[in-house]
Amino acid sequence: MGSSSRSASVTSVRPDEFFKIFLSPKSFYKMKVPVEFFPQITCKVPGIFSLCGPSGGVWKVCLLEMDDGYYFEEGWQDFVIDNYMSDGDFCIFKYVKKLCLRVQIFDQNGCEKESAFRANCSQPCTFNFSASRMGKRGEKAVKNQAERLGGPFLSQRRDITYEEKMMAFNAALRFVSKRPFTMITMRVSHVYTGFCLPLPCSFWKAHLPHRSQGMTVRDPRGKAWAVRFYVHPNHQTGQLSEGWRKISFTNNIEASDVCIFELVKPNELKLHIFRVVEEITPLKKERDMSN
């Protein structure tokens, strides 16, 4: 009788945590969630979760169903980059409340990763997932999402590797300045289409005006560009809009390049570019490709 009671109590336990090993390059784009963990999840799939990192920062990620299971996908790459994750890192995900997981990150030496305690979330304060990406997608679409091209500009750059991306990222991490600065890994929407560059909340709310106005961005060659710093009426998003497209195109900034914006004057940012590929292959305008 006692044995049966113990057995029943064991089988009724719902696992509230799981671990994963970060293995590049696959883990850079998405992270699989064990199906055994799903009794804890009360949301519909696809659904949006909050990941609370070691620094206390919170990242929004989307849980998607794919052909071979369930994955954290959109937003996951932000978490990876911002927390300086690398091959072999060990992560523990603990369910702490509805749609919220606390994440511990351990280095290959078995200790908690020190750099993750300094991580700042690069996502905009208001982070929206595109409706077209909230459905079921195949493996190939996920793997290629960071390099998808389209819109006004098309890349002519050769294929790049995960290792090259990390080299650019690590080079940017070595940047030091006594002035305030922020680091952003370029996305397709930043440099090929859209051309709006959201700045991390922690940076612009601390150092930039809380209203829309003109600013100057000085590129690595010293050329000054006029840009529009746009603050959304809800004061949750601040981004570079008008003028950023010209800067991006003229300086041939590509997806996965890392840019640092250093505040050198109250209304002036100095741009530093850390390229994934040093050899510059000029971007093409889409209409030029159709001729």
N, C-alpha and C positions, 0 to 999 in steps of 0.2 A: 504493500500500500504506500509506504513511505517512498519506495523506489519509483513508483508510478507518478507520485506528486512531484518528485524532483525532476523526472523526465519531462513532465508537462510544463514545468516552469522554465526549463532550459529551452524547449522548442518555442516558447512564446516570446523569448527575448528578441528584440529588434536591434540589429547592429547599428550603432550611432556613429561609427567612424570606419575609415578604410585608409589604406596606404597605397601609394603609387611611386614607382621609380621613374624619374625623368630621363627619357632616352631620346636623344636627338637623332634625326630631325623630326621624327613623327610627333613627339610630345610638344614640339614648338607650336604646332598648329592646333592640336586638340588633345584632350585627355579623357580616356574612357572611364566611365563610372560603373562599378560592379552592379550587376542586376540584383544581387542579394541585398544591396543597400536601399533598394527602392521602397520597401515597406515604410521607411522614414519619410518618404517624399509624398507630400499631399497635393502638389500642383499638377496641372496638366502638362504634357510634353507636346510642343516645345514650351519651356518656361524659363524665367530669369531668376538667377540665384545671386546672392552676395557672397563673395569670398573675403574674409577678414584675414589679412596677412600679418606676419610677425610685427610689423611697424604700427599696426592698428589701422592702416589704410584699408579701404573697402573698394573692391573691384566688382563690377557687374559682369556676369558671364551668362551665356545662353546654353541651356541643356537641350540638345537636339537628338532625335532618333535617326540613326543611319542604318545601313544594310546589316551591319554586324553588331549593333548594340546602341548604347546611349553615350553621348559625349558632351563634355563642356567644350564649346567651340568658339563662337563669336565672343570676343572679350577676353578669352583665355590667353591670347598672344600678348595682350597688354599686361596681364598678370605676370607672365613669364619674363618679359623684358624689364618691367619695373622692379621685379624682385631679383634680378640678376641670376636667374636660374641657369644651370649648366648641366651637361651630361653627367648622369650618375647621382644627381641630387635625389634625396629621399623625402617624400611629402606625406604628411598625415592630415587627412581631412576629417574634421569632427563636426557633426551636426549639432549646432547649439540652439537654434530656434528656427521657426518657420522660414524656409528658403534662405537660410544663412549657414555657412560653413566656416569654421575657424581652421586656418591652414598653418601647420608648422613645417618649416623647411630645414632639412639637415644636409650639411655638406658631406663630401665623401670621407672626411675624417671622423664622421659619426657625431660631430657637434652641430648645434644649430647654426645656420648660415648667418654670419654677422652682418653681411651687406644687406640682407633682407630686412633687418631691423631699421635700416635707413631709407627704405623704399618709399617713394611718393607716387600716388596714383596719377597716371597721365591722362586718364579718361576725363572727358568733360563732366562737369557736375551733373548735367542732364544728359544721360547716355541712352540713345535710342537705337534699337536693333531694327535693321531694315526688314520689312515684311517679306520681301522676296527670299530672304535667307533663313526664314523661320520654319522652313519645311524640311522634308527628307531629301538628303542629297548624297551623291555618291562620293567615294574615296577620292577620285581624281579632282573633283571640284573643290574639295577641302584643301588638298595639297597645293593647288595652284592659286588659291584665292589671293594670296599676297602679291602674286605677280600678274594678276589679270589686268589687261590693258584695255583701253578704250577711250571714248570721248575725244576731246580735242587733240591730245598728244599720244603718240605711240612710242614705246621704247625700242631702241635698236641695240640695246646692250645684250651681250651674250648671256647665256644662262648663268645664274649665280648659285653658289652652294651655301648651305647652312653655316659652314665654317667661315666663309667670307663675311657673312652677315655678322657673326659673332666677333670677328676681328674688328670690323668697323664700330660695333657697339662697345667693345672693350677699349678701343682707342678713345672714344668719346668719354668713357668713364674716367680716363686719366686727366681730363681737362680740369684745371683749377683756376680760380679767379677770386679776388677779394670782393668783386661785384656780384650782385644777384644774377643767377642764370638758370635756365631750364633746358632740359634735353628732350627731344622728340624724335622718335623713329618715324620716318616718312611712310605714309600709306598711299595707295592708289588714288584715293579721293583728295589727297593733299597736293599731288604733283602731276597727275595725268587727267583727272576729271574733278569737277567741283571747285577746286582751288580755294577752299576755306580751311584755315589751319587753326583748330581750337588749341588754346594754350591751357596747360594744367591749372586748375583752380587755385592750388596752393601758391602758384607763382603770381598769376595776374592779380588775384585779390590782395596779395601782400605788397605788390610793387607797382602796379599799373593803375591808371584812372578807372573809376567805377562807372564811367560813362563812355559812350562812343565818341571817338575823335580821331584826327589824323596823327600818324606817327611816322618815324623814319626807321628804316632798316638798312644798315650798312653792310654790304656783302664782303666776302674775303678779299676782293680786289680794292676795297675802299670806296666803291661807288655807293652813293646814297640814293635810296628809293623811298618814294612816298607810299604809304600804305594806310588803309583804314582799319583801325582797331574797333571792332564792333562788339558792344556789350548787349546781350539779349535783355529785353525789358524785365524779365524775371530775375536778372542779375545772377543767373546760375551759369551762364556761358559767356566766355570772352574769346574772340577769335580774330585772326588776321584775315581780311577779306579782300576788298579792292586793292590792287597793287601786288598782292602776293603771287598771282599767276605770272606776272612779268619777271619777278625775282626768280621764281622757281624755274621758268623756262630758260631765261638768260644764263643762269648758273648751272643749267643741266642737272638739276636735282632729281634723283630717281627714287622709286619705292625701295625701302629698306636702308637707304642712306640715313645717317643720323645727323640731325642738326641741333646745334646749341645756340640759343638766343641769350646773349649777355646784355644786361641793362647797363649801358654806359652813360646815359643821360636820362632825365625823367621821361622823355618822350622819344628815346632812341635806343634801338636794339642792334647789337653787333652780331652778325651771322657767322657761325663757324660750321663748316661742312665736313663730315667724316664719311667718305665714300666707300661703298662696298667694292666697287671696281674703280681703280685709279685712272685707267684709260677712259677718257670721255668720248662717248659716241653720241653725237647730237641727236636730240629728240626730233621726231617727225610730227608735223601736224597731220591729223587724220585725213584731211582733204587732199594733202600732197600725196598720200599713199594711194589714193583712188585714181590719180591721173595716169 
